[in-house]
Every structure is written in structure tokens, then in C-alpha cells.
Amino acid sequence: MKHLEIELKTLLKIDDYSRLLKQFTNVTPVLQKNYYIDTPDFQLREKKVAMRIRTFDDWAELTLKVPQSVGNMEFNQKLNLKDAENYLNKAELPQGLVVDELAKHGIKSSQWKVLGCLMTLRYEMETPIGLMALDKSQYFDITDYELELEVTNHEVGKIDFQKFLEENQITYQKAPSKLVRFVKSMKNC
């Protein structure tokens, strides 16, 4: 499956996260384990492409994110959990949509490296302004908090997101992608 992902996000202070959590009381959180993958010489990172296997309780997904002028084109390949665990253990990728797309970008590696795991407890709900996700992520010895809004129109979404932040007295903090935060912290270990 392929779709254009346009998201707006901000890092949150723990107090802001706790306040926003009250708006998600009817939402059951989902635990996601994000295993980031690259070649040993970081070919994906060089091309600003991100790849991960994300596992849930009873299924998994291989995702490739390719930057566009606005947002990322996301290529998702559903996996059963056991197969995903095998791919992670062997540092291999399944044939299909993602490998085909990698080849289009000149990446034909047979060597993959699992960089590590970032765990996210996600509260997600549809709102009048878009799909909103409240995340608490843990990686290495770091815990961070983030609010994401997935929209279909970037310009309208920006205005709606800013208004939502103002209404909830949240100061915008630039939020690099989870992968960027993860890799930066990896280098500091």
C-alpha cells in the first residue's frame, strides 16, 4: 500500500503531555515497536529515506518513507509477526513493494543493519482537523513526548494545528522525525 503522509508535529513537555492525555480518555493506547533499518554504510540515511519494521501485538508492517516536496510517500507492506521477527533476527527484508521501491532509488543491498528499537505508546483519534496521535516514546535512556496531526492539506493543517496548540497553551517545539532523534541519540551512546 502506498500513500502520501502529511503530518505536523511538536515535541511536548511532560506537563503538556499529561494535560493532553485527558482529551484521549476514551482511546485505548497501542504499543508500537519501531525497528529502524539501514545499510551498514547508511545508504538510506544519505538519501533521506527512512525504513522500519513496526510491530504490534499480533501483526507487523514494513514501511519505507520517501520525502516529497510536501510530506512523505509511505510504502507499507503488512507482515505477520513471526515473519517480521525472523526478518529482524536475520537482518533481511521480504520481497515485495518496499524492496521494489528501494531498487527504484538505486538501493539494492543484501546487507541490512537493524539500528535498534524505539518503543512508542500511542493514543490516536480522529478529530475534526485530522488524525491526531499523542506519543510517549522510549529509546536508549530517553523518554520523549510528541503530538502529531496527520492532514490531507498542508496549508489548512498548519493553521488548524497552530490554533489547537494555542487553545491548549502549548508552545510549539520543532520535532525531528523519530528516526532522526533515535540516530542522534545512538551516536551519543
C-alpha positions in Angstrom: 0.0 0.0 0.0 1.2 3.5 -0.9 0.0 6.8 0.4 1.1 10.4 0.9 1.6 11.2 4.6 1.4 14.9 5.6 1.9 15.4 9.3 2.5 18.3 11.6 4.1 17.7 14.9 5.6 19.2 18.0 7.6 17.8 20.9 5.9 18.2 24.2 6.9 18.9 27.8 5.7 16.2 30.2 3.2 18.6 31.7 1.7 19.3 28.3 1.5 15.6 27.5 -0.3 14.9 30.8 -2.8 17.6 30.1 -3.5 16.5 26.5 -3.8 12.9 27.7 -7.1 13.9 29.4 -8.5 14.5 25.9 -7.7 10.9 24.9 -9.5 9.2 27.9 -11.8 7.1 25.6 -8.8 5.9 23.5 -7.0 2.6 24.1 -3.3 3.1 23.6 -1.3 0.9 21.3 2.3 -0.1 21.9 4.4 0.1 18.8 8.0 -1.2 18.5 9.8 0.6 15.7 12.9 -1.2 14.4 14.9 1.1 12.2 16.9 -0.4 9.4 19.6 0.9 7.1 22.6 -0.5 5.2 25.9 -0.7 7.1 27.1 2.4 5.2 23.8 4.3 5.8 22.7 4.5 2.1 19.1 5.2 3.2 20.0 8.0 5.5 22.2 9.5 2.8 19.2 9.7 0.5 17.0 10.9 3.4 14.9 7.8 3.1 13.7 6.0 6.3 12.8 2.3 6.7 11.4 0.4 9.7 9.6 -2.7 10.7 6.9 -1.7 13.2 5.5 -4.5 15.4 2.2 -4.5 17.2 0.7 -7.2 19.4 -0.4 -9.5 16.6 0.9 -8.1 13.3 3.7 -6.1 11.8 4.4 -3.7 9.0 7.5 -2.9 6.9 7.5 0.8 5.9 9.6 2.9 3.6 9.3 6.7 3.8 10.5 8.8 0.8 10.5 12.6 1.2 8.3 14.6 -1.2 8.0 18.3 -1.7 5.3 18.2 0.9 5.2 15.2 3.3 6.5 11.7 2.7 5.4 9.0 0.3 4.9 6.0 2.5 5.1 2.4 1.2 3.6 -0.1 3.7 3.9 -3.9 3.4 1.9 -5.8 6.0 3.7 -8.8 7.7 2.7 -11.4 10.1 4.5 -11.0 13.4 6.5 -14.3 13.2 7.9 -13.4 9.8 8.7 -9.8 10.9 10.7 -11.3 13.9 12.6 -13.6 11.5 13.5 -10.7 9.2 14.7 -8.7 12.1 16.8 -11.6 13.6 18.4 -12.3 10.2 18.6 -8.6 9.2 16.8 -9.4 5.9 13.9 -7.9 4.0 10.9 -9.6 2.4 10.4 -9.4 -1.3 7.6 -7.0 -2.4 6.6 -3.4 -2.6 9.4 -2.0 -0.3 12.3 -3.8 -1.9 10.9 -2.9 -5.4 10.8 0.8 -4.3 14.3 0.7 -2.9 15.6 -0.6 -6.2 13.9 2.4 -8.0 16.1 4.6 -5.7 19.2 2.7 -6.6 19.4 0.8 -3.3 19.9 -2.9 -4.0 21.7 -4.1 -0.8 21.6 -7.6 0.5 23.2 -6.4 3.7 20.9 -4.7 6.2 21.5 -3.5 9.7 18.9 -3.2 12.4 19.9 0.1 14.2 17.7 -0.6 17.2 14.3 -0.2 18.7 12.2 2.8 19.6 9.0 2.0 21.6 6.0 4.2 21.4 2.9 4.2 23.4 0.4 5.9 21.0 -3.0 7.3 21.7 -4.7 8.0 18.3 -8.1 9.5 17.4 -9.8 11.1 14.5 -10.6 14.8 15.2 -12.3 17.5 13.0 -8.9 18.8 12.0 -7.3 15.4 11.2 -5.9 12.2 12.7 -4.2 13.1 16.0 -1.6 11.0 17.8 -0.3 11.6 21.3 3.0 9.6 21.7 5.3 8.7 24.5 8.5 7.2 23.0 11.4 5.5 24.7 14.8 4.7 23.2 18.1 4.2 24.9 17.7 6.1 28.2 15.5 8.8 26.7 11.7 9.3 27.0 10.1 12.0 24.9 6.6 13.2 24.2 5.1 14.3 20.9 1.8 15.4 19.3 1.3 14.6 15.6 -1.5 15.6 13.3 -2.0 13.9 10.0 -3.7 16.0 7.4 -4.7 16.0 3.8 -3.9 19.7 3.1 -0.7 21.0 4.5 -1.6 24.8 4.5 -5.0 24.3 6.2 -3.5 21.7 8.5 -0.8 24.2 9.6 -3.4 26.8 10.6 -5.6 24.2 12.4 -2.6 22.7 14.2 -1.3 26.1 15.4 -4.8 27.0 16.6 -5.1 23.7 18.5 -1.7 24.4 20.2 -2.7 27.9 21.2 -6.1 26.7 22.5 -4.2 24.2 24.7 -1.5 26.6 25.7 1.3 24.5 24.1 4.4 26.1 22.9 5.5 24.7 19.5 8.8 22.8 19.6 10.3 21.6 16.3 10.1 17.8 16.3 12.6 16.0 14.1 11.3 12.6 13.0 11.6 9.7 15.5 14.3 8.2 13.3 16.4 11.4 13.4 16.0 11.6 17.2 16.9 7.9 17.6 20.0 8.1 15.4 21.2 11.3 17.1 20.9 9.5 20.5 22.5 6.4 19.1 25.6 8.4 18.3 25.7 9.8 21.9 25.7 6.3 23.4 
